[in-house]
Amino acid sequence: MNSRSQLGWLLLGGLIFRLIIATFLPPGFDEAYYFLYVRHLDWSYFDHPIAVALTTGIGVWLTGVVSPLTIRLGALGLFTLSLWLLYETGRSLFDAKSGWIAAAIASLSPLFFLTCGTLTAPDNALIFFWSLTLYLCAQEFFPGDDRPYRPTPKLVLIALAVGLACLSKYHGFLLGLSLVGFCLTSADYRVVFRSRWLWLSLGAYGLTLLPLLYWNSLHEWISFRFHLGDRFSSETAHYSILNFILNFLGVFLAQIAFLFPAIGLPLWWVSLRQIIKADTKTSFLLWAGLPVAAGFTLLGGLTHTFPAWPVPGLWSLSLLLGKSAAAWPHRQIERWLTSTGLIVASLLLIALGHISLGTLQKPGQYAIFGGLVSPSQDPSTELSDTGQLGQQFRQSSEFQAALAQTDFVVTHEYWLSGYFAMALANSTDIPVTSFTPDPRGHAFWFHPQDWLGKDALFISFARSSQAEVVSALAPYFQSVTPLTELSIQRGGVITETFYVYRAKRLIHPYPYPYGP
């Protein structure tokens, strides 16, 4: 079987496996929140550029249904294309075997295929345009002949791809800087800075960024201020060298676990070894990978970071591991990838069975060997089944009667509103917002003063102190009174209870800390 046939089976098998997860896994906090982007299409958003709204919305628009699967269809499709581009980049830079192994690594590592290829996130589009940039750079900088490099019109396409990466996630700017760093430090490629194509590329790049720049210009550059300083200012104020080392080690070990040790450890080992003896192609991949991968991993020693932040850099470095592994004996490669795939698939299917059915829950009607963990101590119960919640909303006569007389729904967490919006989406398009000191996009989607004199349904959940959340909301309404309680179950056991209140007549607009 040739490498392209192997790639086809790899892409198909990976897509089917990710489709199973996407169908049965309840949406995460961020995923539910990104659904609100779909409800409020704009040129950009407080947290992220526009791409995540489009990738989250494509499945909803095509099917007319809001579900965990439909909001993830964009992720499933784009990741398949990203894997193909990764393969083609490896084939172009090295050989088909190296490209196939790199694609297999990305298909088998949970950090890659969950973050970029299953859950809806800005990383779906980011990793696609990142991969497209790598592929175009391989074609531009390493055309396969021995002639001195001369810039070509492909530089414009590279600039467009980098710009689209920036419209996916702010990591795209780091990709652009990495390419500049590669050209500056490689004597053969400094000619780029004297090329007429550079100026056309910069123009194309600037045009691509217009949606992001336009929205931020209208909102005091809030996204840039948030990502470049506000989100870190309080967390990095006090730290010691010991804390940095311990935090860094914790972040690094967690990253290795998410990558899967059989992939994460050799990936870092091969990448760091290549620094010493890097040829031009290796140098290109190191520039495209190490600044992001190492930078965000080190940042974890100073402040809270997310596992997805170093992913684009690690994605680039997977090509170096693919090249190195291509020299191994065939049987060793086969054992390595097969055993990794079997272990990863088994662990994830066990986890999926528990999250969706409660197979490890104690008690639970689907519990294996009597279960292991009670719902109150199980963090997986924090993922709300929006399908079941929507059914509870529809079956509650009290809720439906109150909803018919309500102008909007309000919560006390910015992400919680996403769950309720998804649960209500297939039956009503009532506005769902959040009154919270951390409103994120809500501060721009709604103007609380427009709701003065109007009624709301306030929905909270059992994990929050009801006395506290109601007392925080009460000053803004004429009255806040209990209406009903709704519960969702897993394995026949209640895992979350939601409290619904009538909030009569908004008398003071909620003071968001930022917004128009």
Residue pairs with C-beta under 8 A, 6 or more apart in sequence:
2 96
3 87
3 91
3 96
3 97
3 99
3 100
4 96
6 100
7 83
7 84
7 87
7 100
7 103
10 83
10 100
10 103
10 104
10 107
11 80
11 83
11 84
11 103
11 107
13 107
14 80
14 83
14 107
14 113
14 117
15 76
15 80
17 345
18 76
18 79
18 113
18 117
18 118
19 69
19 76
20 352
21 114
21 118
21 348
21 352
22 68
22 69
22 72
22 73
22 75
22 76
22 118
22 119
23 68
23 69
24 68
24 352
24 356
25 68
25 118
25 352
25 355
25 356
25 383
26 68
26 355
26 356
26 383
26 384
26 385
26 386
27 35
27 68
27 71
27 383
27 384
27 386
27 418
27 419
27 422
28 119
28 383
29 382
29 415
29 418
30 119
30 121
30 415
31 56
31 68
31 71
31 72
31 119
31 120
31 121
31 418
32 384
32 386
32 415
32 418
32 419
32 421
32 422
33 414
33 415
33 417
33 418
33 440
33 441
34 52
34 53
34 56
34 71
34 120
34 121
34 418
35 56
35 60
35 66
35 71
35 418
35 421
35 422
35 425
36 417
36 418
36 421
36 432
36 441
36 442
36 445
37 45
37 48
37 52
37 53
37 56
37 57
37 441
38 53
38 56
38 57
38 60
38 71
39 421
39 429
40 441
40 445
41 53
41 57
42 50
42 53
42 215
42 444
43 50
43 211
43 212
43 214
43 215
44 50
44 211
44 212
44 214
44 215
44 216
44 223
45 52
45 53
45 215
45 223
45 441
45 444
46 219
46 222
46 223
46 226
46 440
46 441
46 443
46 444
47 223
47 226
47 440
47 441
48 122
48 169
48 170
48 223
49 122
49 166
49 167
49 168
49 169
49 170
49 211
49 212
49 223
50 167
50 211
50 212
51 122
51 124
51 125
51 126
51 164
51 167
51 168
51 169
52 120
52 121
52 122
52 124
52 125
52 168
52 169
54 74
54 125
55 74
55 75
55 78
55 120
55 124
55 125
56 71
56 74
56 120
57 71
57 74
58 73
58 74
59 69
59 70
59 71
59 72
59 73
59 74
60 66
60 70
60 71
62 70
62 73
63 70
63 73
65 426
66 386
66 422
66 425
66 426
67 386
67 387
68 386
68 387
71 120
71 422
72 118
72 119
72 120
74 120
74 124
74 125
75 116
75 117
75 118
75 119
75 120
75 121
75 124
76 117
76 118
78 117
78 124
78 125
78 127
78 128
79 113
79 116
79 117
79 118
79 124
79 127
79 128
80 117
81 128
81 131
82 106
82 116
82 117
82 127
82 128
82 130
82 131
83 103
83 106
83 107
83 117
84 103
85 128
85 131
85 132
85 134
85 135
86 99
86 102
86 103
86 106
86 131
86 134
86 315
86 318
86 319
87 99
87 100
87 102
87 103
88 99
88 135
89 99
89 102
89 131
89 134
89 135
89 138
89 319
90 96
90 98
90 99
90 100
90 101
90 102
90 103
90 319
90 322
90 323
91 98
91 99
91 100
92 99
92 135
92 138
92 139
92 142
92 144
93 138
93 142
93 281
93 284
93 285
93 319
93 323
94 281
94 319
94 322
94 323
94 326
95 326
97 326
98 319
98 322
98 323
98 325
98 326
99 319
99 322
100 322
101 321
101 322
101 325
101 326
101 333
101 337
102 318
102 319
102 321
102 322
102 323
103 322
104 337
105 112
105 263
105 267
105 318
105 321
105 322
106 112
106 113
106 315
106 318
107 113
108 260
108 263
108 337
108 340
108 341
108 344
109 258
109 259
109 260
109 263
109 264
109 318
109 344
110 258
110 259
110 260
110 344
110 348
111 255
111 258
111 259
111 260
111 264
111 307
111 308
111 311
111 314
112 259
112 311
112 314
112 315
112 318
115 121
115 123
115 307
115 308
115 311
116 123
116 124
116 126
116 127
116 311
116 315
117 124
117 127
121 308
122 168
122 169
123 168
123 169
123 308
123 311
123 312
124 168
125 164
125 165
125 167
125 168
125 169
126 165
126 168
126 169
126 171
126 172
126 312
127 311
127 312
127 315
128 168
129 161
129 162
129 164
129 165
129 168
129 172
130 165
130 171
130 172
130 175
130 312
130 315
130 316
131 315
132 161
132 164
133 158
133 161
133 162
133 165
133 175
133 179
134 288
134 316
134 319
136 154
136 157
136 158
136 161
137 158
137 179
137 284
137 288
139 154
140 151
140 152
140 154
140 155
140 158
141 149
141 189
141 280
141 284
142 280
142 281
142 284
148 188
149 188
149 189
149 191
150 191
151 191
151 192
151 195
151 197
151 198
152 197
153 197
153 200
155 192
155 195
155 197
155 198
155 200
155 201
156 197
156 200
156 201
156 204
158 179
158 201
159 201
159 202
159 204
159 205
159 208
160 204
160 205
160 208
162 172
162 175
162 176
162 179
162 205
163 172
163 204
163 205
163 206
163 207
163 208
163 209
164 172
164 208
165 171
165 172
165 175
166 172
166 173
166 176
166 208
166 209
166 212
167 208
167 209
167 211
167 212
170 223
170 227
171 292
171 309
171 312
174 291
174 292
174 295
175 288
175 292
175 312
176 205
177 291
178 287
178 288
178 291
178 292
179 287
179 288
181 287
181 291
182 189
182 283
182 284
182 287
182 288
183 189
183 190
183 192
183 193
184 190
184 193
185 283
185 287
186 280
186 283
186 284
188 280
192 198
212 223
215 223
216 222
216 223
216 224
218 516
219 444
219 515
219 516
222 514
232 302
232 303
235 302
235 303
235 304
236 302
236 303
239 302
243 301
244 301
244 302
245 301
247 300
247 301
247 302
248 297
248 298
248 300
248 301
250 300
251 297
251 300
251 301
251 305
252 297
252 300
254 307
255 264
255 297
255 307
255 310
256 264
256 265
256 268
257 264
258 264
258 307
259 267
259 314
260 340
260 343
260 344
262 336
262 339
262 340
262 343
263 321
263 340
266 321
266 324
266 325
267 314
267 317
267 318
267 320
267 321
268 317
270 317
270 320
270 321
270 324
271 286
271 289
271 290
271 293
271 317
271 320
271 321
274 282
274 286
274 320
275 286
275 290
278 286
282 320
285 316
285 317
285 319
285 320
286 317
286 320
288 313
288 316
289 313
289 314
289 315
289 316
289 317
289 320
290 313
290 317
291 313
292 309
292 310
292 312
292 313
292 316
293 310
293 313
293 314
293 316
293 317
294 310
294 313
295 310
295 313
296 305
296 309
296 310
296 313
297 310
299 305
299 309
325 333
325 336
326 333
328 336
350 359
350 360
353 359
353 366
354 360
354 361
354 380
355 380
355 383
356 490
357 364
357 366
357 490
357 491
358 364
358 365
358 366
358 367
358 371
358 375
358 490
358 491
358 493
358 495
359 366
359 367
359 368
359 491
360 367
360 368
360 371
360 372
360 373
361 367
361 371
361 372
361 373
361 374
361 375
361 378
361 490
361 491
361 493
362 370
362 371
362 372
362 373
362 374
363 371
363 491
363 493
364 371
364 490
364 491
364 492
364 493
365 491
365 492
365 493
366 491
367 491
375 381
375 490
375 493
375 494
375 495
378 495
381 490
381 495
381 496
382 463
384 419
384 423
384 488
384 496
385 488
385 490
386 419
386 422
386 423
387 423
388 488
388 489
389 419
389 420
389 423
389 486
389 488
389 498
390 422
390 423
390 424
390 425
390 426
390 427
392 486
392 487
392 488
392 498
393 399
393 400
393 403
393 423
393 424
393 427
393 486
394 400
394 427
396 484
396 486
398 483
398 484
399 457
399 483
399 484
399 486
399 500
402 457
402 483
402 500
402 502
403 428
403 430
403 457
405 455
406 430
406 455
406 456
406 457
407 430
407 431
407 451
407 454
407 455
407 456
408 430
408 431
408 432
408 433
408 446
408 451
408 454
408 456
408 457
409 417
409 420
409 424
409 430
409 431
409 432
409 433
409 456
409 457
409 458
409 459
410 417
410 432
410 433
410 434
410 435
410 456
410 457
410 458
410 459
410 473
410 503
411 417
411 420
411 432
411 433
411 434
411 435
411 436
411 458
411 459
411 460
412 434
412 435
412 436
412 458
412 460
412 464
412 469
412 472
412 473
413 434
413 436
414 434
414 436
414 438
414 439
414 440
414 441
414 442
416 434
416 459
416 461
417 432
417 433
417 434
417 442
420 432
420 459
421 432
424 430
424 432
431 446
433 442
433 445
433 446
434 442
435 448
435 473
435 476
435 510
436 442
437 513
439 512
439 513
439 514
439 515
442 512
443 512
443 513
443 514
443 515
443 516
444 515
444 516
447 509
447 516
448 506
448 509
448 510
448 512
449 509
451 506
451 509
452 506
452 507
452 509
453 505
453 506
453 507
454 505
454 506
455 502
455 503
455 504
455 505
455 506
456 477
456 503
456 506
457 483
457 500
457 501
457 502
457 503
458 470
458 473
458 480
458 500
458 501
458 502
458 503
459 498
459 499
459 500
459 501
460 466
460 469
460 470
460 498
460 499
460 501
461 496
461 497
461 498
461 499
462 496
462 497
462 498
462 499
463 496
466 499
470 480
470 501
473 480
473 503
474 480
475 508
476 506
476 507
476 508
476 509
476 510
477 503
477 504
477 505
477 506
477 507
478 504
478 505
478 507
479 502
479 503
479 504
479 505
480 501
480 502
480 503
480 504
481 501
481 502
481 504
482 499
482 500
482 501
482 502
483 500
483 501
483 502
484 500
485 497
485 498
485 499
485 500
486 497
486 498
486 500
487 494
487 496
487 497
487 498
488 494
488 495
488 496
488 498
489 495
